[in-house]
Amino acid sequence: MKKLISTAFLTLIITACFSQANSELTCYAKYAKVFEKRGAHEVVDGIYDNVIISIRKGSMADCFYGKVTVKHGNVDYKNMFLKFEDNTFEKLDLKFKYKEKEDEKEIKVINGISNVILTDEEELVNVLFVKSIKPKKKKYAKAAEPDFDL
């Protein structure tokens, strides 16, 4: 009987832990879900000071406002900036893995999110162009249930 109660208790604790871990999405996962559902307009060349820069490692993720330049359809990962609360910017100081042929590395923007940029410390960096998210699709107006006196 003691084994049965112990096993049941342990099962409940493990189930609660796993369900809680799965229900908490990172900031990156939440943004990616919106981009996936709505889609995004094409990102054209220019300077964008209203992007989200996501830095992920393992199950952790941080999202920051930032500024990037897009040239020839690619994010210039050597010139990315993080935004301070007083609206000033500081260059993102990460060591990227792209040492050889650095100029040839292309960071394309697909559906409003850049390809992953990998750092020396195995961090995953993405640039999210939130202003390019398409608006919500219109929903059809549902008719009211009939309410006739028969």
C-alpha positions in Angstrom: 0.0 0.0 0.0 2.9 2.4 0.9 4.5 1.7 -2.5 1.2 2.4 -4.3 0.7 5.8 -2.5 4.4 6.7 -3.1 4.2 5.8 -6.8 1.0 7.8 -7.2 2.4 10.8 -5.4 5.6 10.7 -7.5 3.7 10.4 -10.7 1.6 13.5 -9.8 4.7 15.5 -9.0 6.4 14.6 -12.3 3.3 15.2 -14.3 2.9 18.7 -12.7 6.5 19.6 -13.4 6.4 18.6 -17.1 3.0 20.2 -17.7 4.3 23.5 -16.2 7.5 23.4 -18.2 5.7 22.9 -21.5 3.1 25.6 -20.9 5.7 28.4 -20.4 6.8 29.7 -23.8 9.9 31.9 -24.3 9.6 35.3 -25.8 11.1 34.0 -29.0 8.6 31.2 -29.2 5.7 33.6 -28.7 6.9 35.9 -31.4 7.6 33.0 -33.8 4.0 31.7 -33.2 2.6 35.1 -34.3 4.8 35.2 -37.4 3.8 31.6 -38.3 0.1 32.3 -37.9 -0.1 35.7 -39.6 2.9 35.8 -41.9 4.9 38.9 -42.7 5.5 41.4 -45.4 8.8 41.3 -47.3 11.6 43.1 -45.5 13.4 45.5 -47.9 16.9 47.0 -47.6 17.3 49.7 -45.1 17.9 50.5 -41.4 15.4 49.2 -38.9 15.4 50.6 -35.4 12.3 48.8 -34.3 13.3 45.1 -34.3 13.4 42.5 -31.6 16.7 40.8 -31.2 16.3 37.4 -29.6 19.3 35.7 -27.9 18.7 32.0 -26.9 20.7 29.4 -25.2 19.2 26.0 -24.2 15.7 26.6 -23.0 16.3 30.2 -22.0 15.6 33.2 -24.2 15.9 37.0 -23.9 14.3 39.4 -26.3 15.6 43.0 -26.6 14.6 46.0 -28.8 17.3 46.7 -31.3 18.5 48.2 -34.6 19.9 46.4 -37.6 20.7 47.1 -41.3 19.4 45.0 -44.1 21.6 45.0 -47.2 20.8 43.0 -50.4 18.1 41.1 -48.4 20.5 40.0 -45.7 20.9 41.2 -42.0 24.3 42.8 -41.5 25.1 40.8 -38.3 28.3 42.7 -37.7 26.4 45.9 -37.1 23.5 45.1 -34.7 22.6 47.3 -31.9 20.6 46.9 -28.6 18.4 49.7 -27.5 18.6 51.3 -24.0 15.5 52.6 -22.1 16.5 56.2 -23.0 16.3 55.3 -26.7 20.1 55.2 -27.3 21.8 52.3 -28.9 24.9 50.2 -28.1 26.6 47.8 -30.6 25.8 44.2 -29.8 29.2 42.7 -28.7 28.9 39.0 -29.5 31.6 36.8 -31.0 30.0 35.1 -34.0 31.3 31.7 -35.3 31.7 33.0 -38.8 35.5 33.6 -38.9 36.4 32.3 -42.4 34.8 34.0 -45.4 33.0 36.4 -43.0 31.8 38.6 -45.8 30.1 35.7 -47.6 27.8 34.7 -44.7 24.3 35.6 -45.6 21.6 36.0 -42.9 18.4 36.0 -44.9 15.1 37.2 -43.6 12.3 34.7 -44.2 8.7 35.5 -43.2 9.9 38.4 -41.0 12.5 36.4 -39.0 16.2 36.3 -39.8 18.1 33.0 -40.1 19.8 31.9 -37.0 23.1 33.6 -36.2 25.4 31.4 -34.1 27.9 32.7 -31.5 31.1 31.2 -30.2 29.3 30.5 -27.0 26.6 28.4 -28.8 24.0 31.2 -28.4 21.3 31.4 -31.1 20.5 35.0 -32.3 17.5 35.9 -34.5 16.3 39.3 -35.6 12.5 39.6 -35.6 11.0 42.4 -37.8 7.7 42.9 -35.8 6.6 45.9 -37.9 6.3 43.6 -40.9 3.8 41.2 -39.3 0.6 41.1 -41.4 -2.6 42.3 -39.7 -5.1 39.8 -38.3 -7.4 38.3 -40.9 -11.0 39.4 -40.9 -13.5 36.9 -39.4 -16.9 36.2 -40.9 -19.8 37.6 -38.9 -21.8 34.7 -37.5 -25.6 34.8 -37.8 -27.7 34.8 -34.6 -29.5 31.7 -33.7 -33.2 31.8 -34.9 -35.7 32.8 -32.3 -39.1 32.5 -33.9 -42.4 32.1 -32.2 -43.9 29.0 -33.9 
